Amino acid sequence: MYANFFDNVKNILHYFAIFVQIFARTMLKEERQRLILEKLNTDKKINFVELGKFLDVSYDSIRRDIIELEDKGFLKKVHGGAVANSYLSVLGTKRNGASSSEELSIMFKKAQKLFENRQTIIMDGGTTNYFMAEQLAKTLELTIITNSTPLAMALNEHPKIDVILLGGTYFKRYQITLGSEVSRQLEHINADYYFMGVNGVHHEKGLSIRHYEESLIKQNMMKAAKKTVCCVIEEKLNVQEAHRVCNFQQIDLMITNLKPTDSALKDFQKQGVEII
């Protein structure tokens, strides 16, 4: 009788321990990713195996974390590890109060000349657009249309900017709305500019991203604006991702952190697109 009792208790404790481990791992995911970004900001390059030992989690868990952080634009995945992007992640900036990277600051100084009172601007998701939205002058009178919830919230402190958040299916990984409802709403919009976020820009292969449905939304955003602007750091030049949004020649303006005459832009300069 007692033997059965103690066996049952052991089984209950065993399954409870498994549950606690699973629950703890789930709850610690955000903190684990914060530690990854912290280590990356210090070391500039991190290794999957070393990270697994450092955080005491499996290789697969680390790999999933890295892929998710890359999808959000916080780092760049390389063979066996990850390297720091040339700009700080939104997460890292918010947490540490660190200054924005030089590349983003240079692009914003160029881009801010495009903004004028009483304009209607479309801005989709991504670190670059988020950064620019935060930096906009609080005296500007604009209407900004976006499918990015973080970007919409970044404009809370801008009293003269009206925000229209496009409703649709919420894609949690990228924190944006997608789907037919977003496309339907875009049919009723005539914007002055569309600031497009991308993962890669190639002079022959065009502008591209990693998610198919998002590429379709970006095409509809282009149709809803008079001009399309792409702000891109040097690391994204000559990069081709899985899903093409448009040809390079279909955009009106590309803003980079480089001088327009830089040799890295040589192939782009021949395409008839204004580069600043």
N, C-alpha and C positions, 0 to 999 in steps of 0.2 A: 504493500500500500504506500509506504513512505517513499519507496524507490520510484514508483510511478509519479508521485507528487513532485519529487525533485527533478525527475526527467522532464516533466511538463514545465516546471519553472525554468530549467536550463534552456528548453526550446523557446520559451517566451522571451527570455533575455537575449538569446541568440538573434531572433528576428527583430527584436527591438534595437539591438546594436546595429544591425544592417540598415534599419530605417533611419536611425540617427545619422549614420554615415552618409546615406543618400541625401537626407535633408540638409546636412551641414555643407555638403559639396554644392548643392543648389544655392544655398544662401550665400556661400562664399564666392560665387562666380564673379560678381561685380568687384569685390575686393581683390580677388586674384588678378583680374584684368588691370586693376589699378596698379598693382605691384609690378606687373609685366611692363606697363608703360613707364613706371618710375625707374625700373632697372634699365629700360631702353634709353630713357633720357640721359642716364648716367653713362652707360656703356656704348651707346650708339648702335651696337649689334648684339643680338642675343641668339643662343643656341637652344633648340628644342630639348635636347637631353639634359643640358645644364639647368634649364628652367624647371624641368620635371623634378630634378633633385632638389632644387632650391625651394620649390613650392610643395614638394611631396605629393605630386599627382602624376597620373599616367602621361605617357607621350601623346596619346590620342587626345586627352583633355587639353593639353597645351596646344596641340595642333589646331583643335577646334577654336580655342580662344584666339589664336593668331589669325585664323581665317576670318573670324567675326570682327576682330579689330581692324583688319585690312579692309574689309567691306565697308566699315564706317570711316575709312580714310585716316586712321590713327597711326598706321605703320605700313611697311612694305614687306611682304613675305618673300623670302629667298630660299634657296635650297637648304633645308635643315634648320632654318631659323628665320629671323626677321631683322630688318634694319630700320633705323629711324627715318621718317619722312623729313624733308627739308623744312617742314613747318610743324609747329606744336599742335597736338590734338586739342580739340575743344575740351575734352575731359581733363587733360593735363592742365590746360590753361585755367579752367574753372577751379580746379583743386588747389593748384600751387600759386595762383596769382601771377604766373610768369608772364613776361612781356610777349607780344605776338612776334612771330618770326619776321625776319627782314624781307623775305620773298613776298609774303602776303601784304606787308605794309607798302612795298613798292607798287604792287598791283593796285591796291586800293587808291593810292595817290593818283594813279593814272585814270582809274575808273570813275573817281568821284566827280570828274569834270563832266561826265555824261548826265549826272543827276540834276534836274531842274524842278522847281516848284510846279505842282499840278500835273505831274506825269503819272502814268500808270505803268508799273514795272512788274514783270513776272520774274520770280527767282525760285528755282527749285532747290532740292536738298544738296548737301555737301559742305565740307569744311570751309571752302573759299567763300561761298555765298553767305554762310553763317557769319564769318568774320566780317565781311563787308557790311552786312545788315547791322551788326553791332556798332560799326564805326560811322555809320551815316550821321550827318549833322542833325541834332535834335530840332533845328529850326526848319528843316525841310518839310514841305507839304506834299506828300506823295500818297499814292495808293499802291500797296505792294500785294501782289497775288502770289500765293505759294501753296505747294502741297507738302511743305516741311513743317512739322509741329515745332521742332527746336528753333527754326528761323522765325516763325511767328511769335514765339515767346521772347526771342531776343529783341523784338521791337516793342516790348511792353513799356520801355522807358523813353520811347519816342512819341511824345504827345500829339504831334501833327501828322503822323503817318497812320493812315487807315490800312488795316490788314484784312484781306479776304483769304480765308483758309479753305482751299478746295476740299470738298468732302468726297469720300470714297472708301475703298477697302484699305484699312490701315496695315501697312507693311512694317512690322515691328523692327526688323533688323536694321532697316535704313531710316526708320521713323518718318516715313512719308506716306501719303495716300496715293493709291493707284486705281486703275480699273475704268470701266465704261462711264461711270458717273463723273469722274474727273474730266474725261474727254468731252462729255456732254456739256459741262459747265464752261469749258474752254471755248466752245463754239460761240458763246455770247460775249467774248472778251476781245477788245481791240487795244492792245498795249503798245506803248512806245518802244520799250525794249524788253527783250527776254535774255536774262543772264543764265546761261546753261552751264551746269556742272557736269564734268566728264571724267572718265578714268584714263583716257588716252586720246591723243590727237596726232594723226599721221597725215602727211601732205598728200599721199595717194589713197590710203585706206579710209580716211575721214575721221570723224569723231565717234568714239565708241565707249560703251560701258559694259558692266558685267551682268546686268539683269535685263531680260528680254522685254518684259511688260513696261519697265521704266523707259526703255528706248522708244516705245510707241507714244508714251505720254510726252516725252521731250519733242517728238515730231509734231504733236498737236500744239504744244506750246510755241514752237516756231511759227506755226500758221497763225497763231493768235497775236503775234507781235509784228510791228513794222520792221524792226531790226533785231538780229540775234548776236549776242556778245558772248565770247568764251574767254574766261580768265583762267590761265593755266600756268602752273609752275614748270620749270625746266624739266623736271623728272618725268613729266607726262608727255613730253614731246617725242614724236616718233614711236609711240606706244600704241599697240593695237589690242583691244579687248574683244570679247566674244560677240558683242552685239553692236552693230553700226547704227548710229543715229542718223547721220547725213554725210554727204561729201564735204570736204573742207571748204570748197568754193561756195557752199550754200550759206555759210555764215557771213556776217557783215564786218565783224571786227574781232580780232584776237588780241587780248592783253596778256603780256607775260612779265616776269620779273627781269627780263633781259632788255638790253637796248635793241631797238628794231633792226639795227644793222649787224647784230651779233651773228657770227658764222653758224651758230646752231640753228638759226632761222633761215638759212640760205635757201633751202628747198621750199619753205613756206612763202618766202618773198616773191616767188615766181607765179603764185596761184591767183593773184588779183584780189586778195583779201587784205584789208587795211590791218596793219600790225602796229601796236603802240606799246 
